[in-house]
């Protein structure tokens, strides 16, 4: 009986921490706390500013928590058709662009991961060279213009349809996590290359697909420079362009020397609208990304770590 009680008691197998270990842990906790504060403060500030009186934000009375809570900014956003149009355009560009990116990146990574593809070394080197040598902005604009896709959605989703960096990550992931025995067994069962890719490789590549979808999706969601270059039709503007116009109007109103008097009066009338809307638009613009990330987090961490190991 005594022996059973003695065996049931947990044994003290903990290693005693040294003074250096404790100092290191304290430094780690301090660093993590500071990183958490630096990360959360901008988010809380923007959320609080979107619900605070613009005068309180402008005069600095609002530091962290909302002051004189008002939902006027969100009411204005809901009534602004250009913002919702930009929101709709951004969703379309993100979905279509990310789908095209995945359709090119995942098969390319799979092909380059196959040992029976004799030209994979040469093709990989040629692709990597393009990461360091590119035509530049003006040749790219001339190409897009000659293709006749300016002022269309395709000008935003086709240039840069595949990233060499992401293709290399996908290649390394597939070559290190998908064993050759699986593909050999599929070949013995009579499967062709397309069947192997769709029935064997894709189900095992969910982590890297989620990572690539997140990388490409965030890139499309935050992209505004291509729209600035290729789009003239305001009805095609993405959300980031609409947000940029709001911020530019506010800057013009605060610098009357660079514009005429009539333009300054018009910009000043728009400044009040911009002051109310800009923080709310930031919340609206970043909310979808923040909501999507928790669902992809487990795949994101696994895919990045496995894809970072060079085989």
N, C-alpha and C positions, 0 to 999 in steps of 0.2 A: 504493500500500500504506500509506504513511504517512498519506495523507488518510483512508483507511477506518478506520485505528486512531484517528485523531483524532476522527472523527465518532462512533465507537462509545463513546468515553469520555463519561460523564455530565457535563454542563455544570453548573457551580456557579451555579444560579439562585436560591439561597436568599437571602432578604432578611435582612440582619443585624438582630438584635433590639436594641432600645435598652434602656437601663437601666430605664426605666419599664415596658417590656413584660416584662422578666424579673421585676421586683418584683411585677407584676400576676399573672404565672403562679405565682410562689411563693405568693402569697396565695390563689390559686384552689386550688392543691394542698393547702394547709393547711386551707382551708374544706372541701374534699371529704373529706379525711381525718377531720376532726372530725365531719362529718355521718355518715360511715361508722361511726365509733366509737359515736356516739349512737344510731344505728339498730341496730347489731349487738349492743351490750352488753345491752339488755333481752332480746333473743331468746336469747342465749347464757346469760344468768343464769337465765331461766325454765327452759330446757332442763336446765341443770346442777342447779338446785334440785329439779326433778322426779326426779332420779336420786340425790339426796344424802340423808343422814340428816336428818330434820326438826329434830333438836336442833342440828345444825351450822348449818342455815339460820337457825334462831331466834336462836342466840347470835352470829351474824355471822361464824362461822369460814369459811363459804363466801363467797368474794368473786366469783369468776368460774368456776373449774373445779369439778367435782363433788368432794365430800368424803365419804368413807365410802360409796362407791357402793352403792346398793340399788335394786332394782326393786319394792319393796314397794308404792309408790304406784300403779304401773301394774297390779300384781296386784289391788289393791283396786278399781281402776277397772273392770277386766275382770269382776270379780265383782259389781259394783253394777248392778242391773237398771234403776234409775231413770236413771242416766247414759246407758245405751244406749238407753233409751226416749226420753230427751230428744234424744239424737243422731239417732235415727230420725225423730222429729217435726220437728226442725230441717231435716233433709234434705228431707222432704216439703214443709214450708212454703216452703223456698227454691226448690225446683223448680217447684212449682205457682205460687207468687207471682211468680217471675221470668217464667214463661211468660205469665201474665196481663199483667204489665207490658209485655212485648215485643209482645203481641198488640194492645195499645192504643197504645203509644208509636210504634212503627214506622209503622203506617198513618196515624196522626195527623200525624206529621212529613212523610210523603209528600204527604198532601193539602194541608197548609199550604205546601209547597214548590212546588206547581203554580201557574204564572202564570195558567192559565185558571180557577182557582177565585176567583171575584169577591169572595167574602166573607172571604178569607184574612186581610186586614188587620184587619177587625173582630173575627173570631174570635180572632186572635192577641192583640189588645189585651184582650179579655175574659178570656182565659186568663191573661195576665200579671197582671191585677188580682188574681186569686186567690192569687198568690204573696205579696201584701202584706196582703190582707184575708182572714181565715179565720174560721170560726165559733168555734173554740176547742175545748178538750178536753171540756167538759161538753156542749155541743150535739152534738158528735161521738159521745159516749158514749150520749146519748139516742137518736140516730139508729140507732146499731148495735143498741141494746137493742130499739127499736121494730121493727127489721127481723127480730128473732128469731134473730140469728146470734151472740149472745154465747155463750161457752163452746163455740165451734166453731172449726174451722180458718179459716173464712171471715172471722171477725173480725180475723184477722191479715193476710190477703192482699188483701181487698177495699178497706178504707180506704187511701187513697193508692195505688190501683192504677195511676195514671199520674202522673208528675211533670212539671209544666209546664216546669221547667228542662231536663229531659232531652228533652222534646218539641221545645223550641226548638233545642237542640243538634242533634237529628236533622234538623230542618227546614233548618238552615243547612248541614249536611253534604250533604244531598241536593240542595239548590239550587246548591251550589258545585262539586260533583264529578260530578254526572250531567248531561251536556249535553242540551239540548233536542233536538238532532238525533237522538239515539237514540230518544226517545219519538215523534218525528215519523216516523222510519223504521218504527217498529213500527205506528203508526197506518196508514201507507200499505200495510203488509202485512196489514191487516185485524184487528189486535189490539185488543181492548177494554181498558178501564182495568184490569180485574182481571188480564188477561194481561200487560199492561205492568208492573204492580206485581210479579207473581210471577216473570216470565221475564226482565225487564230490570232493574228497580230492586233487588230483593232480592239477586241475585248480586253486584251492584256495591256493596252496602251492608254487606258482611261486617265491615269495620272498625268501623262505628258500632254494628252489632248486638252485636259482641263487647264494646264499651265499655259499652253499655247493660246487657248481661247481667251484666257485672262490677259495675257500679254498683248495680243492683237486687239482685243476688245477695248482695253483701257487706252491704247494708242489711238484707235478710231474715235473713241468718245471725247478725248481731250484735243484732238487735232483741229486746228483752225488755220494753219499756215497754207495748206493746199487750197482750202476754201478761199483764202485771201488772194491767192494767185489765179485760180481758175474759175471762180464763180463771180458773175455780175448780177445774176438774177437774185433779188432779195428773197424770193419765195423758196430758194434752194439753200439758204444760209443754214448751217448747223447751229446748235445752241451756243457753242463757244463764240461764234461770230456775233450773235445777238448780244451776248454778255460783253463782248469787246466794244460794241457800239455804245452800250450803256456807260461803260467806264470812260470811253473817249469823250462822250458828251460832257461828263462831269469834269474831265481835265480841261476841255475847251472853256467851260464856264469859269474855271479858276484861273485861266490865262487869257484875259481879254485882249492882250496886246497882239496876239497872233491872229486874230480874226477881226472882222469888221464889227461895227456897233450893232447892226441889225442881227448879225449872227450871234453876237454875245448875248443879246436880249433873248433870242430864241433858245440858246444853249442854257441860259440861266433858268428859263422856265422849265427846261427839261431836267435841270440839276436836282430839283426837289423830287421828281419822279425817280431819278437815278439813285438818289440817296436812300430812298425807301426800298427800292427793288434790288439793289446789287447784292446785298447779303442774302436775301431770300433766293435769288437766282443761284448763288453759290450752293446753297443747301439743296435746291432742286437739281442742280447739275451733278453734285457728288453723291446724292442719296442712292441712286441705282447701283453705283459701284460698291458703296459700303454695304448695301443689302445683299449683293451677289457674292461678295468675297467669303462670308462665313460658310456658304454651301460648297465652295471650291477649296476651302483651306486645307482639308486633309489631302486632297489630290495635289494641291499646289506644293506643299512641303515635300511630299514623297517624290513628286516628279522632278522638282528642282534638285534635290539631293542625289537622286539616282542618275539624273541626266548630267550632273556635274562631274561624275567619275569617268575618267577616260579609260576606255578599254584597250 
